[in-house]
Amino acid sequence: MRTRLLRRAAALGALGLTGIAVGACQDLTVPNQNNPDRDKALQNPGDVEALIGGSWRVMWSRQQSGTSVVYTLPLVADEMSATYANEGALELASEPRAPYNNSTIADAGGLARFPWYDFHSILSSANETLMSIDSGLVILTTDSGSTERDNTQRARAFAKLMQGVSLGYLGMLYDQAWAVREHTDTSLILGLPFSPYREVMDSALLSLDEAVAIARANSFITPRSWVVGVPLPNEELARVASSYAARILVYGARTPEERAAVDWQRVLDYANAGIRQDLSPEMSSNTITSTYLSISQRNTLGTVAARADYRLVGPADTSGEYQKWMAKPLSDRVRFNIATADRRVTGAGGPTTSGTYFRYLADNNNLRPERGVYHFSGYQWFRNNGTSSSGLKAIMTVDEMRLIKAEALARLGRFQEAADSANVTRIANGKLDSVTASGGRASTTPPPAPPAQPVLQPCVPRTDSGACGDLLYSIMYERMIEAAGLDAMRAYLDRRGWGTLAPGTFIQLPVPARELQTLRMAVYTFGGGGPGSAK
């Protein structure tokens, strides 16, 4: 039913066209062989509901199961660490960082290509749904009691949510994209330029605001099959939309300077209007599973498996070993044990006991020294207890939103309120002392330390230089630890705004080479110390 162009022109399908001509001599008009009667299908209420209801699974696939992202971005973000080379992961996560290889034949090429197509596919579904409704389509469904109900506004609200989410991720990931919505004049396609990422994100926020308004004005519950296992009442859909808006404003910043310049009052307003319960779809082998969770928690020889990167858990260390590790040449950075009072990272029994979120692994399974011992780690994220194909899987949490709110409050100068927000998880989950307006406090009980190693003042977290983290640094640490495992993109998007990506890391993705070549535009890229590199 959906417009299906050649893969190389799939992004242009976001305008809802069955075929287009691009370039002076290159005819890419493609008939829709899967369903030539698309217009008729989009007049069928059941087909339109199926179209927009199925769009959420495309997002799940890209953030949880699409290997081009889940193999690579957690490693680029130094959330996870590994030595496998699948999908360009070793190439992009090794140091010194190389430029992103924006080539149609590169192993890493899918990292830019597949999210581009998938999020435009979601956008296409949303736009087509909204155009059908605007053209007069009424969606009547019959509930279990044989009562017919008008669910047109339910479909409209969900379409606006997915329109905003897809535009938001295009804006957060890429330097430019098409900021198309249902009323874009498709006759201008050949002259329609890409919009800078800020404009794309602005369009996303507009769509999410519209989703909130529609949801608040109408009473409905979305089917469990849309966000798998999670029926969304209208008020909860509005909260989900507000939470995505908060994410886009915060995670869309490419640099610390951009992060500081965010409209933090607007972030706070969105966070306050956001979710009140975790958004946790239900995994099963017959519906949705998470490769991201699987890779993050594996320890079987011969498999693609990752550990927790020391840049994620290292700031918890109070023995000084993390700072020594950071100061060494890459070839001398070998695994070390963490001494900390943070019970999420280690247990009360010492550095070689497992915490509540991370487990200690004495072996080096799946880690290849010839690919760089600095990728090794003695700790592995295991908060989901190894499960990746059954049970509930949180993709957005109340704690994440609270920690976004904490940053907003701190940026607005409301320091004690910010500390109070950060302390909820810090105390309950980490068993740490309260953070104050000036940063992490020393624990009253010094944590165990490796033998013969000096123990620093046991504040958590510590910076790379060994200083006690200030309030913002403590909020950053808290959010990285608490939000680890949500999806494969989040840590990368968040780290660049904090300025903690490894130097030389690309801070955004280019339009994929296949798309640029189709449009007869020059191929470009970011990272490796050149334009668009983390400092």
C-alpha positions in Angstrom: 0.0 0.0 0.0 2.8 2.4 0.8 4.7 4.2 -1.9 7.7 2.0 -2.7 10.4 3.7 -4.7 13.8 2.2 -5.4 15.9 2.0 -2.2 18.2 4.7 -3.6 15.2 7.1 -3.8 13.3 5.9 -0.8 13.8 9.2 1.1 11.8 11.0 -1.5 8.9 8.7 -0.7 8.3 10.8 2.4 6.3 13.1 0.1 3.9 10.3 -0.6 4.7 10.0 -4.3 4.4 6.8 -6.3 7.3 7.9 -8.5 9.5 10.9 -9.3 12.0 12.0 -11.8 15.3 13.2 -10.5 18.0 14.8 -12.5 18.1 15.9 -16.2 18.6 12.4 -17.7 17.9 10.0 -14.8 14.3 8.8 -14.7 13.5 7.1 -11.4 9.8 6.9 -11.9 8.9 3.5 -10.5 5.5 1.8 -10.6 4.2 0.4 -7.3 4.3 -3.3 -8.2 3.3 -4.3 -4.6 0.0 -2.5 -4.8 -0.7 -0.4 -7.9 -4.0 0.8 -6.6 -2.4 2.9 -3.8 -4.9 5.7 -4.0 -7.8 3.2 -3.5 -6.0 1.6 -0.5 -5.5 5.0 1.2 -9.3 5.5 1.0 -9.8 2.3 3.1 -10.0 3.1 6.8 -8.7 -0.3 7.8 -5.7 0.0 5.5 -4.9 3.5 6.7 -5.0 2.4 10.4 -2.8 -0.5 9.5 -0.4 1.8 7.8 0.1 4.3 10.7 -0.2 1.6 13.4 2.6 -0.4 11.8 4.9 2.6 11.6 6.1 2.3 15.2 7.7 -1.1 14.6 9.9 0.5 12.0 11.3 2.8 14.6 11.8 -0.1 17.0 13.7 -2.0 14.3 16.1 0.8 13.8 16.8 1.6 17.4 16.7 -2.0 18.8 17.3 -4.5 16.0 18.8 -2.9 12.9 22.4 -4.1 13.1 23.9 -1.2 11.2 23.0 1.0 14.2 22.9 -1.4 17.2 26.4 -2.9 16.4 28.0 0.5 16.0 26.6 3.6 17.7 26.8 2.3 21.3 30.5 1.7 20.7 31.0 5.1 19.0 29.3 6.6 22.1 31.6 4.7 24.5 28.6 3.3 26.2 29.6 -0.2 25.2 33.0 -1.5 24.1 34.0 -4.5 21.9 36.4 -5.7 19.3 34.0 -7.1 16.7 34.2 -5.5 13.3 30.6 -6.0 12.1 29.0 -3.1 10.2 32.1 -0.9 10.5 31.9 -1.0 14.4 35.7 -1.5 15.0 36.5 1.1 12.3 34.3 3.8 13.8 35.0 3.0 17.5 38.8 2.7 17.3 41.1 5.6 18.3 42.2 7.9 16.9 38.8 8.3 15.4 38.6 8.1 11.6 36.1 10.1 9.5 32.8 8.4 8.9 33.2 6.5 5.6 30.2 7.8 3.6 30.4 5.3 0.8 27.9 3.1 -0.9 30.3 0.1 -0.5 31.8 0.8 2.9 31.1 -1.6 5.8 29.9 1.4 7.8 27.7 2.8 5.0 24.5 1.4 6.5 24.9 3.5 9.6 23.8 6.6 7.6 21.8 4.8 5.0 19.3 2.7 6.9 18.1 5.2 9.5 17.6 7.7 6.7 15.3 5.3 4.8 13.5 4.0 7.9 12.7 7.4 9.4 11.6 8.7 6.0 9.4 5.6 5.7 7.8 6.4 9.0 7.4 10.0 7.8 5.8 8.8 4.6 3.3 6.6 6.5 2.4 9.5 8.8 2.0 12.0 5.9 -0.1 9.6 3.9 -2.4 9.0 6.9 -2.8 12.7 7.5 -3.5 13.5 3.9 -6.2 10.7 3.7 -7.9 12.1 6.8 -7.6 15.7 5.5 -9.3 14.5 2.3 -12.3 13.4 4.3 -11.6 9.8 5.3 -13.5 8.8 8.4 -12.2 5.8 10.4 -15.0 3.8 12.0 -14.1 0.7 14.0 -16.2 -1.7 16.0 -15.1 -2.6 19.5 -15.7 -5.9 21.4 -19.2 -4.8 22.4 -20.2 -4.3 18.7 -20.3 -0.6 19.2 -19.1 1.4 16.2 -16.7 4.2 17.2 -15.2 7.1 15.2 -11.4 6.7 15.6 -10.4 9.3 13.1 -8.8 11.5 15.7 -7.0 8.6 17.2 -5.3 7.9 13.9 -4.6 11.6 13.4 -3.0 12.0 16.9 -0.8 8.9 16.4 0.2 10.0 12.9 1.2 13.4 14.3 3.2 11.6 17.0 5.1 9.5 14.4 5.5 12.4 12.1 7.2 14.3 14.9 9.3 11.4 16.1 10.6 10.6 12.6 11.4 14.3 11.8 13.0 14.5 15.3 15.4 11.7 14.7 16.2 12.9 11.2 17.1 16.2 12.7 19.1 14.7 15.6 21.1 12.3 13.5 21.7 14.2 10.2 23.1 17.6 9.3 20.2 18.1 6.9 17.1 16.4 5.7 13.7 17.2 4.1 11.4 18.8 6.6 8.3 17.6 4.8 4.9 17.3 6.4 1.4 16.4 5.0 0.9 19.9 3.4 4.2 20.1 1.6 3.7 21.1 -2.0 4.9 18.0 -3.8 5.0 19.8 -7.1 8.1 21.5 -5.9 10.0 18.3 -5.2 12.7 18.9 -7.8 13.6 22.2 -6.3 13.1 21.3 -2.7 16.4 21.8 -0.8 17.4 19.9 2.3 16.6 21.8 5.5 19.3 22.3 8.1 18.9 20.1 11.1 17.6 22.9 13.3 14.7 23.5 11.0 14.0 19.7 10.8 13.8 19.6 14.6 11.6 22.7 14.7 9.2 20.9 12.3 9.3 17.8 14.6 8.4 19.9 17.6 5.5 21.5 15.8 4.2 18.0 14.9 4.5 16.8 18.5 2.8 19.9 19.8 -0.1 19.1 17.4 -0.2 15.5 18.6 -0.5 16.8 22.1 -3.3 19.1 21.2 -5.3 16.5 19.3 -4.8 13.9 22.0 -6.0 16.2 24.8 -9.1 17.2 22.8 -10.2 13.6 22.1 -10.9 10.5 24.1 -9.4 7.2 22.8 -7.0 4.3 23.5 -4.6 3.1 20.8 -4.6 -0.7 20.0 -2.0 -2.8 21.8 -0.6 -3.8 18.4 0.6 -0.3 17.6 3.2 0.3 20.4 3.5 -3.4 20.9 1.8 -4.4 24.2 1.2 -0.8 25.3 -2.3 0.7 24.7 -2.0 4.4 24.9 -5.0 6.4 26.3 -5.2 9.9 24.8 -3.7 11.6 27.8 -0.7 9.2 27.8 -0.1 9.7 24.1 0.1 13.4 24.8 2.7 12.7 27.6 4.7 10.5 25.3 4.7 13.2 22.6 5.9 15.8 25.2 8.7 13.5 26.3 9.9 13.0 22.8 9.9 16.8 22.4 12.1 17.1 25.5 14.5 14.5 24.0 14.7 16.3 20.7 15.5 19.7 22.3 18.2 18.2 24.6 19.7 15.4 22.5 19.7 17.5 19.3 22.6 19.7 20.4 25.8 18.8 18.7 28.3 20.6 21.0 28.4 21.8 24.6 27.9 25.3 23.3 24.7 24.3 21.5 23.6 22.4 24.6 24.0 25.5 26.8 22.0 27.5 24.3 18.9 25.2 24.4 15.6 26.8 25.5 15.8 25.1 28.9 12.4 26.5 30.1 10.8 24.8 27.1 12.6 21.6 28.0 11.4 21.9 31.6 7.8 22.5 30.4 8.0 19.4 28.1 9.5 17.2 30.8 6.9 18.3 33.3 4.2 17.4 30.8 5.9 14.1 30.0 5.4 10.5 30.9 4.4 9.4 34.4 5.2 5.7 33.8 7.9 4.0 31.8 7.2 3.4 28.1 7.8 -0.4 28.0 6.7 -2.4 24.9 6.4 -6.1 25.3 9.0 -8.3 23.6 8.3 -11.8 22.3 9.8 -14.0 19.6 6.7 -13.5 17.5 6.6 -9.7 17.6 9.6 -7.7 18.6 13.0 -8.5 20.0 16.1 -6.5 20.8 19.5 -7.2 19.2 20.8 -4.2 21.2 20.0 -5.9 24.4 21.4 -9.2 23.2 24.8 -7.8 22.2 25.0 -5.7 25.4 24.5 -8.8 27.6 26.2 -11.7 25.8 29.3 -13.4 27.0 29.4 -16.5 24.8 32.5 -17.3 22.9 32.2 -16.8 19.1 29.3 -14.3 19.4 29.1 -10.6 18.8 29.2 -9.3 22.4 30.0 -6.1 24.1 31.1 -4.9 27.5 30.4 -1.7 29.4 33.0 0.9 28.3 35.2 2.3 31.0 34.2 5.8 29.9 30.7 4.9 31.1 31.5 3.2 34.4 35.0 4.7 35.0 33.8 7.9 36.6 32.4 5.8 39.4 35.9 4.7 40.4 37.4 6.3 43.5 40.8 4.4 43.5 42.4 6.6 40.8 42.7 3.7 38.4 40.4 5.2 35.9 42.4 8.5 35.7 45.6 6.4 35.3 43.9 4.5 32.5 42.8 7.6 30.7 46.4 9.1 31.0 48.1 6.1 29.4 48.8 5.5 25.7 46.1 3.4 24.0 48.4 0.4 23.8 48.9 0.5 27.6 45.2 0.8 28.5 44.5 -2.6 29.9 41.4 -3.6 31.9 41.3 -2.7 35.6 39.0 -3.1 38.5 36.7 -0.4 39.7 36.4 0.6 43.4 33.2 2.5 44.0 30.4 3.1 46.4 27.9 3.0 43.5 26.1 -0.2 44.0 24.8 -0.2 40.4 28.4 -0.7 39.2 29.8 -3.2 41.8 28.4 -5.0 44.8 29.2 -4.4 48.4 31.8 -7.1 48.3 34.3 -5.1 46.2 35.5 -4.5 42.7 35.0 -8.1 41.5 31.4 -8.4 42.6 28.5 -7.5 40.4 26.3 -4.5 40.9 22.6 -4.2 40.2 23.1 -2.9 36.7 26.5 -4.2 35.7 28.2 -7.6 36.3 31.8 -8.4 36.7 33.4 -10.7 34.2 36.9 -12.2 35.0 37.3 -13.5 31.4 38.0 -11.7 28.2 35.6 -13.7 26.0 35.0 -12.2 22.6 37.8 -9.5 23.1 40.7 -9.7 20.7 43.9 -8.0 21.9 45.3 -7.5 18.4 42.4 -5.1 17.8 43.3 -2.9 20.8 43.4 -3.7 24.5 41.8 -0.3 25.2 38.6 -1.9 24.1 38.7 -4.4 27.0 36.6 -4.0 30.1 35.9 -6.1 33.2 32.3 -5.0 33.4 29.2 -5.7 31.4 25.8 -4.0 31.4 23.3 -6.7 32.6 20.4 -4.7 33.9 17.9 -6.7 31.8 19.3 -10.0 33.3 20.3 -11.3 29.8 16.7 -11.1 28.4 16.3 -9.7 24.9 13.3 -11.5 23.4 10.6 -11.6 26.1 9.2 -9.4 28.8 8.9 -5.7 29.0 11.6 -3.5 27.4 11.8 0.1 28.6 12.5 2.5 25.7 11.8 5.7 27.6 11.6 6.0 31.4 10.4 8.3 34.1 14.0 8.4 35.4 15.3 9.6 32.1 12.8 12.4 32.0 13.5 13.3 35.6 17.2 13.6 34.7 16.5 15.7 31.7 14.5 17.9 34.0 17.5 17.9 36.4 19.7 19.3 33.7 17.1 21.9 32.7 16.8 23.1 36.3 20.5 23.3 36.7 20.9 25.3 33.5 18.1 27.6 34.7 20.0 28.3 38.0 17.6 26.3 40.1 20.5 24.2 41.6 18.9 22.7 44.7 15.8 21.5 42.7 18.2 20.0 40.1 20.1 18.2 42.8 16.9 16.9 44.3 15.9 15.5 40.9 19.2 13.8 40.4 19.2 12.4 43.9 16.1 10.2 43.3 18.0 7.5 41.4 21.4 8.4 42.9 20.2 7.4 46.4 17.6 4.8 45.7 19.5 2.9 43.0 23.1 3.8 43.5 23.0 3.9 47.3 25.1 7.0 47.2 25.0 10.1 49.3 23.1 13.1 48.0 24.6 15.3 45.4 24.5 19.0 46.3 24.4 22.2 44.3 28.2 22.0 44.1 28.4 18.4 43.0 29.0 14.8 44.3 29.4 14.4 48.0 31.8 12.0 49.6 30.3 8.7 50.8 30.5 8.1 54.6 31.8 4.6 54.0 35.0 4.4 51.8 34.5 1.7 49.1 36.8 -1.3 48.7 39.9 -0.6 46.7 42.4 -2.8 44.8 45.3 -3.9 46.9 48.2 -1.4 47.3 46.3 1.3 45.4 45.8 4.7 47.0 42.2 5.7 47.8 41.1 9.1 46.7 38.3 11.0 48.5 35.4 8.8 47.6 33.1 11.2 45.8 31.1 9.8 42.9 31.4 10.7 40.0 35.0 11.8 39.3 36.2 13.6 36.2 39.0 12.3 34.0 41.4 14.5 36.0 40.3 13.0 39.3 38.3 16.0 40.6 34.9 15.5 42.1 32.2 16.1 39.5 30.2 19.3 39.8 26.4 19.3 39.7 26.1 19.1 35.8 28.8 16.4 35.6 26.9 14.4 38.3 23.7 14.8 36.3 25.5 13.6 33.2 26.9 10.6 35.0 23.5 9.8 36.5 21.7 9.9 33.1 24.4 7.9 31.3 24.1 5.1 34.0 20.4 5.1 34.3 19.6 5.4 30.6 22.1 2.8 29.4 20.2 0.1 27.6 17.2 2.2 26.5 18.1 2.2 22.8 21.2 2.1 20.6 21.1 5.8 19.7 20.5 7.6 22.9 24.0 7.6 24.5 25.6 8.9 21.3 23.1 11.7 20.9 23.4 12.7 24.6 27.2 12.5 24.8 28.0 15.0 22.1 26.0 17.7 23.9 28.0 17.0 27.0 31.2 17.2 25.0 32.3 13.7 26.1 32.5 11.9 22.8 36.1 10.8 22.0 38.0 13.5 20.1 37.5 13.2 16.4 34.2 11.4 16.6 31.7 12.5 14.0 29.0 14.7 15.7 26.4 14.0 13.1 25.8 11.9 10.0 25.8 13.1 6.5 23.1 12.4 4.0 24.0 8.9 2.8 26.1 8.6 -0.3 23.5 6.7 -2.2 21.0 9.5 -1.8 23.5 12.2 -2.8 24.6 10.3 -5.9 20.9 9.9 -6.9 20.5 13.6 -6.6 23.8 14.3 -8.3 25.2 16.0 -5.3 28.8 15.8 -3.9 29.4 13.1 -1.3 30.7 14.5 2.0 31.3 13.4 5.5 32.2 14.3 9.1 34.7 13.3 11.8 38.3 12.2 12.0 39.4 15.7 13.1 37.9 17.4 10.1 34.5 19.3 9.9 31.9 17.9 12.3 34.3 16.4 14.7 34.1 16.2 18.5 36.9 18.1 20.3 
